[in-house]
Amino acid sequence: MSNNVLPLSYRSILGVALPMMVSGFIQSIVLITDSALISRYSIVGFDAVGNAGLAYITFFMMLLGMSDGAQILMARRIGESRSDQLGRILNATWLSLGVLAFLFFIILTVFIPSWINSYSINQEIATLQGEYLHHRAYALFFTMITLGFQAFYLAIGKSWVVLIAAILTACTNIVFDYLLIYGVGIFPEMGVAGAATASSIADGMGMIFLMCFTILSSKNKQYRLFHSLKGLWIELKELLSLGTPLLIQGFSALFTWTLFFTWIEQMGKYELTISQNIRSIYFLAFVPIWGFAGTTKTYISQYIGAAKQIELPKIQRRVQWLTFLFMLFSFHGAFLYPETMISMINPNEEFIKESSSILRLVSGSILLYALVSVYFQTIHGSGNTLASMTIEFISVGIYIFCAYLFIIIWSYDIYYVWTVEYIYFGTIGILSYLYLKLFSWNNKRI
């Protein structure tokens, strides 16, 4: 049984995490490129894409939560020497994600734009947000396929396949961003709509690669991946039980940030633009965290499935150490030269100084999360997703309460408003650590 699990060496851990980090880095570069291109096209468009992008990512994160559940379930079956079930789990994943993608598409194109128009102070920004979502929502149908493949390849430790798909997606996105935002040659000038269309086309290219690669791969026959969707009730029930709490967590975390930016928009356009600068850089900060998050879930689930719980503390220590080192490497600019990082996003001198000060302020909270996120991902990987959802809800509740006080009640300066990041990351870290210390969690059957 133990031969099925991934080796617990630094080299093996990095072998799984590095492709995911490079993939995350590429996606962050794409985000920075998007922001840089659209900010030079229109500052109003820049603000609109930032806020609308958060709305889209909120629904994307719910799909990702369900696929994370699939990854954990597949990794557990590998540890239990039941790899023959991976194909059935993958098909159940696509079935559930397909239903969700259709539902989310309707919400994003019909209901969200009306809601945005109802609360927005700046109607020009509101209109552009609706335009962006109309074109971006189509990517959900590509994403539902991609996330299923991603869950499979992460569960078996072949994250390099996901990396290749990410590179293809990123390159496609950058090219079409330039062509469709500004209008080059035969391509029309679409502005904000062009940025959304470019991203949707890129997601489609990534999906096509993963589908073609898997069909031609030996893994297709080995794990019997493309089988009938009939008779998947057991797998679907297991997936929904494990993935639904993660789906809800994804929604709560990103919806909270969307609400946060909604309140900031009401502070003023200056404060919103500054905060969008920080948001764009934030995704670069999370590159190592996301890379090691997927790695942690796979390792913890596999080792529990193989009844090797004695190795779990070693997994945590090694992943924490590696996460912190890679965080310092990828995000040191926030400490040493934040002005340069901000100017890459938005070169407007009016916003650089204040944005740089806030970036330096919040960088410490990201380093804090680099350490404590391993505890939170351990809870995910163990299959105790209801517990992780409870921790998320408490942390988010405290975050929203403090943000409301800082912005709406006390009218803090935007610099001090961003200190809520320490409150959120600190709360989620303390609660995760206490849960692992005080509760029996490492024998969870899924």
C-alpha positions in Angstrom: 0.0 0.0 0.0 2.8 2.4 1.0 4.4 2.1 -2.5 1.5 4.0 -4.0 2.2 7.3 -2.2 4.5 10.0 -3.4 8.0 9.9 -1.8 8.5 12.3 1.1 11.7 14.0 0.0 12.3 17.6 -0.7 12.9 16.8 -4.3 9.6 14.9 -4.6 7.7 17.7 -2.9 9.2 20.3 -5.2 8.5 18.0 -8.2 4.8 18.4 -7.5 4.9 22.0 -6.2 7.2 23.7 -8.7 5.1 23.2 -11.8 2.1 24.6 -9.9 4.1 27.5 -8.7 5.4 28.2 -12.2 1.8 27.9 -13.5 0.7 30.3 -10.8 3.5 32.7 -11.6 2.5 32.6 -15.3 -1.1 33.4 -14.4 0.1 36.2 -12.2 2.2 37.6 -15.1 -0.9 37.4 -17.3 -2.9 39.3 -14.6 -0.3 41.9 -14.4 -0.2 42.2 -18.2 -4.0 42.5 -18.3 -3.8 45.2 -15.7 -1.0 47.0 -17.4 -2.6 47.0 -20.9 -6.1 48.0 -19.7 -4.7 50.8 -17.3 -2.9 52.3 -20.3 -6.1 52.1 -22.3 -8.5 53.5 -19.7 -8.2 54.1 -15.9 -12.0 53.7 -15.7 -11.7 50.4 -17.6 -8.9 49.4 -15.2 -11.2 49.8 -12.2 -14.1 48.1 -13.9 -12.0 45.0 -15.0 -10.6 44.8 -11.4 -14.0 44.7 -9.8 -15.7 42.6 -12.4 -12.8 40.2 -12.4 -13.3 39.6 -8.7 -17.0 38.7 -9.4 -15.9 36.2 -12.0 -13.1 34.8 -9.8 -15.7 34.3 -7.0 -17.6 31.8 -9.1 -14.4 30.3 -10.5 -13.3 29.6 -6.9 -16.5 27.7 -6.2 -15.8 25.5 -9.2 -12.2 25.2 -7.9 -13.5 24.1 -4.5 -15.4 21.2 -6.0 -12.4 20.2 -8.1 -10.2 20.4 -4.9 -12.6 17.9 -3.4 -12.1 15.6 -6.4 -8.3 16.0 -6.0 -8.5 15.0 -2.3 -10.8 12.0 -3.1 -8.6 10.8 -6.0 -5.4 11.1 -3.9 -7.0 9.1 -1.1 -8.0 6.3 -3.4 -4.4 6.2 -4.6 -3.1 5.8 -1.1 -5.7 3.1 -0.5 -4.5 1.2 -3.6 -7.9 1.8 -5.3 -6.7 3.7 -8.4 -9.2 2.0 -10.6 -11.8 4.4 -9.2 -10.1 7.5 -10.5 -11.9 7.5 -13.8 -15.3 7.3 -12.2 -14.5 10.1 -9.8 -13.3 12.2 -12.7 -16.6 11.7 -14.6 -18.6 12.5 -11.5 -16.5 15.7 -11.2 -17.3 16.8 -14.7 -21.0 16.1 -14.2 -21.2 18.2 -11.0 -19.0 21.0 -12.5 -21.1 21.1 -15.6 -24.3 21.7 -13.7 -22.6 24.4 -11.6 -21.0 26.1 -14.6 -24.4 26.4 -16.3 -26.0 27.9 -13.1 -23.1 30.3 -12.6 -23.2 31.4 -16.2 -26.8 32.5 -15.8 -26.1 34.3 -12.6 -23.0 36.2 -14.0 -24.8 37.3 -17.2 -28.3 38.0 -16.0 -28.3 38.9 -12.3 -24.8 40.2 -11.3 -24.8 43.1 -13.8 -28.2 44.4 -12.5 -26.9 44.1 -8.9 -23.8 46.0 -9.8 -25.8 48.8 -11.4 -28.0 49.0 -8.3 -25.2 49.8 -5.8 -22.5 51.5 -7.9 -21.9 55.2 -7.4 -20.0 55.4 -10.7 -22.4 54.2 -13.4 -19.7 54.2 -16.1 -17.7 51.7 -14.1 -20.8 49.7 -13.5 -21.7 49.5 -17.2 -18.2 48.3 -18.1 -18.3 45.7 -15.4 -21.4 44.2 -16.9 -19.8 44.3 -20.4 -16.8 42.5 -19.1 -18.8 39.7 -17.3 -21.0 39.2 -20.4 -17.9 38.1 -22.4 -15.9 36.5 -19.5 -18.7 34.2 -18.3 -18.4 31.9 -21.3 -15.0 30.7 -20.0 -16.8 28.8 -17.2 -17.7 26.0 -19.7 -14.0 25.7 -20.6 -12.9 25.9 -17.0 -15.2 23.1 -15.8 -13.3 20.7 -18.1 -9.9 22.0 -17.2 -10.5 21.8 -13.5 -11.4 18.1 -13.7 -8.2 17.3 -15.5 -6.3 19.5 -13.0 -7.7 17.6 -10.1 -6.6 14.3 -11.7 -3.1 15.3 -12.6 -2.5 16.9 -9.1 -3.8 13.8 -7.4 -1.3 11.5 -9.2 1.5 14.0 -8.8 1.9 14.9 -12.5 1.5 18.7 -12.1 3.8 19.4 -15.0 0.9 18.7 -17.4 -1.1 21.5 -15.7 2.0 23.7 -16.1 2.1 23.2 -19.9 -1.6 24.0 -20.2 -1.0 27.2 -18.1 1.8 28.3 -20.4 -0.3 27.8 -23.4 -3.2 29.6 -21.8 -1.0 32.5 -20.7 0.6 33.1 -24.1 -2.7 33.0 -25.8 -4.2 35.5 -23.4 -1.3 38.0 -23.7 -1.5 37.9 -27.5 -5.2 38.3 -27.7 -5.2 40.9 -25.0 -3.1 43.2 -27.1 -5.0 42.5 -30.3 -8.5 42.9 -28.9 -8.1 45.7 -26.3 -6.4 48.1 -28.7 -7.6 46.7 -32.0 -4.7 45.5 -34.3 -5.0 44.7 -38.0 -8.2 42.7 -38.6 -9.1 42.6 -34.9 -11.6 45.2 -33.6 -10.8 47.6 -30.8 -12.9 46.2 -27.9 -11.4 47.7 -24.8 -12.8 46.1 -21.6 -14.7 43.5 -23.7 -11.5 42.6 -25.5 -9.8 41.8 -22.2 -12.6 39.5 -21.2 -12.8 37.8 -24.7 -9.0 37.3 -24.8 -9.1 35.5 -21.4 -12.0 33.3 -22.5 -10.3 32.3 -25.7 -7.1 31.5 -23.7 -9.1 29.3 -21.3 -10.5 27.4 -24.2 -7.0 26.8 -25.6 -5.9 25.4 -22.3 -8.9 23.0 -22.1 -8.3 21.7 -25.7 -4.6 20.9 -24.8 -5.5 19.0 -21.7 -8.2 17.1 -23.4 -6.0 16.1 -26.4 -3.1 15.3 -24.2 -5.1 13.0 -21.9 -6.9 11.2 -24.8 -3.5 10.3 -26.3 -1.8 9.5 -23.0 -1.4 6.1 -21.4 -3.1 7.4 -18.3 -6.4 7.3 -20.3 -6.4 3.5 -20.4 -4.6 3.0 -17.1 -7.2 4.8 -15.1 -10.2 4.3 -17.5 -10.8 8.0 -17.6 -13.5 8.5 -20.3 -16.3 6.2 -19.4 -20.0 6.5 -19.3 -21.6 9.0 -16.9 -24.1 6.4 -15.9 -24.1 4.7 -12.5 -21.9 7.4 -10.8 -24.2 7.9 -7.8 -21.7 6.7 -5.2 -18.8 8.7 -6.6 -21.1 11.8 -7.0 -22.3 11.5 -3.4 -18.7 11.2 -2.1 -17.6 14.2 -4.2 -20.5 16.4 -3.1 -20.0 15.5 0.5 -16.3 16.4 0.3 -16.4 19.2 -2.2 -19.5 21.2 -1.2 -17.9 22.7 1.9 -14.9 23.7 -0.2 -17.2 25.2 -2.8 -18.9 27.3 -0.1 -15.5 28.3 1.3 -14.4 29.5 -2.2 -17.5 31.6 -2.5 -17.2 33.1 1.0 -13.6 34.0 0.7 -13.9 35.7 -2.7 -17.3 37.2 -2.1 -15.9 38.8 1.0 -13.1 40.4 -1.0 -15.7 41.6 -3.6 -17.6 43.2 -0.8 -14.4 44.7 0.5 -13.8 46.4 -2.8 -17.4 47.5 -3.1 -17.0 49.4 0.1 -13.7 50.8 -1.1 -15.3 52.0 -4.3 -17.7 54.0 -2.1 -14.7 55.7 -0.4 -13.7 57.2 -3.8 -12.1 56.5 -7.1 -8.6 57.4 -5.8 -8.9 54.7 -3.1 -10.3 52.2 -5.5 -7.5 52.6 -8.0 -4.9 52.2 -5.3 -6.6 49.1 -4.0 -6.8 47.6 -7.5 -3.0 48.1 -7.8 -2.5 46.1 -4.6 -5.0 43.4 -5.8 -3.0 42.9 -9.0 0.2 42.4 -7.1 -1.4 40.2 -4.5 -1.8 37.3 -7.0 2.0 37.3 -7.5 2.4 36.9 -3.7 0.1 33.8 -3.6 2.1 31.9 -6.3 4.1 29.7 -3.8 1.2 29.5 -1.4 -1.2 28.1 -4.1 1.6 25.8 -5.4 2.2 24.2 -2.1 -1.5 24.2 -1.2 -2.2 21.7 -3.9 0.9 19.7 -2.9 -0.2 19.6 0.7 -3.7 18.3 -0.1 -2.3 15.5 -2.3 0.4 14.4 0.2 -1.8 14.5 3.3 -4.6 12.6 1.6 -2.4 10.0 0.1 -0.5 9.4 3.4 -3.7 9.1 5.4 -5.1 6.7 2.8 -1.9 4.6 3.2 -2.3 4.6 7.0 1.0 6.5 7.4 -0.2 9.2 9.7 3.1 9.3 11.5 4.6 11.1 8.6 2.1 14.0 8.6 4.1 16.4 10.9 7.1 15.9 8.6 5.0 16.8 5.6 3.8 19.9 7.3 7.3 21.1 8.4 8.9 20.5 5.0 6.1 22.2 3.1 6.1 25.2 5.5 9.9 25.6 5.1 9.7 25.5 1.4 6.7 27.8 1.2 8.4 30.4 3.2 11.6 30.3 1.2 9.9 30.5 -2.1 7.7 33.3 -0.8 10.8 35.4 0.1 12.2 34.7 -3.4 9.0 35.6 -5.3 7.7 38.5 -3.2 10.9 40.2 -1.9 10.1 43.2 -4.2 7.2 44.2 -1.9 9.8 44.9 0.8 12.7 46.2 -1.2 11.3 48.0 -4.3 7.5 48.3 -4.1 7.4 51.4 -6.3 8.9 49.4 -9.2 6.3 46.7 -8.8 3.4 49.1 -8.6 4.6 51.1 -11.6 4.5 47.9 -13.7 0.8 47.7 -13.0 -0.1 51.4 -13.2 2.5 54.0 -14.2 0.3 56.9 -13.1 2.5 58.9 -10.6 -0.6 59.9 -8.7 -1.1 56.4 -7.3 2.4 55.0 -7.0 3.5 56.4 -3.6 0.4 55.5 -1.6 0.1 52.1 -3.3 3.7 51.3 -2.5 3.3 52.1 1.1 0.2 49.8 1.4 2.0 47.0 -0.5 4.9 47.2 2.0 2.4 47.2 4.9 0.5 44.1 3.8 3.5 42.1 2.7 4.0 40.9 6.3 0.5 39.4 6.4 1.3 37.4 3.3 4.4 36.0 4.9 2.3 35.1 7.9 -0.2 33.2 5.7 2.7 31.4 4.0 3.3 29.6 7.3 -0.2 29.1 8.6 -1.8 28.1 5.3 -0.1 24.6 5.6 -2.3 23.9 8.7 -5.4 25.0 6.8 -4.5 22.8 3.8 -3.8 19.9 6.1 -7.4 20.0 7.2 -8.5 20.0 3.6 -6.3 17.1 2.7 -7.5 15.1 5.7 -11.1 15.3 4.3 -12.4 17.3 7.3 -13.9 19.9 4.9 -16.8 20.8 7.2 -14.3 21.8 9.9 -12.3 23.9 7.4 -15.5 25.6 6.2 -16.3 26.5 9.8 -12.9 28.0 10.3 -13.3 29.9 7.0 -16.7 31.3 8.1 -15.4 32.5 11.4 -12.4 34.1 9.9 -14.4 35.8 7.1 -17.0 37.0 9.6 -14.3 38.7 11.7 -12.8 40.1 8.5 -16.1 41.6 7.3 -16.9 43.0 10.7 -13.5 44.8 11.0 -13.6 46.0 7.4 -17.1 47.5 7.9 -15.8 49.3 11.0 -12.7 50.6 9.3 -14.4 51.8 6.1 -18.1 52.5 6.9 -18.1 53.4 10.6 -14.7 54.9 11.4 -13.8 56.1 7.9 -10.1 55.1 8.2 -7.5 56.2 5.7 -7.1 53.6 2.9 -3.6 52.8 4.3 -5.1 51.6 7.6 -8.0 49.9 6.0 -5.7 47.3 4.5 -4.5 46.1 8.0 -7.6 43.9 8.0 -5.5 41.4 6.0 -3.5 40.7 9.2 -6.8 40.1 11.1 -8.0 37.5 8.5 -4.8 35.6 8.0 -4.0 35.6 11.7 -7.5 34.3 12.6 -7.4 31.5 10.0 -4.0 30.5 11.2 -4.8 30.4 14.9 -8.1 28.4 14.4 -6.4 25.9 12.1 -3.6 25.3 14.5 -5.9 24.8 17.4 -8.1 22.4 15.4 -5.2 20.2 14.6 -4.0 20.2 18.2 -7.3 19.7 19.9 -9.3 17.4 17.7 -8.9 13.9 16.2 -8.6 14.6 12.5 -6.1 12.3 10.9 -8.2 9.1 10.6 -11.1 10.7 8.6 -12.5 8.2 6.0 -13.8 9.5 2.7 
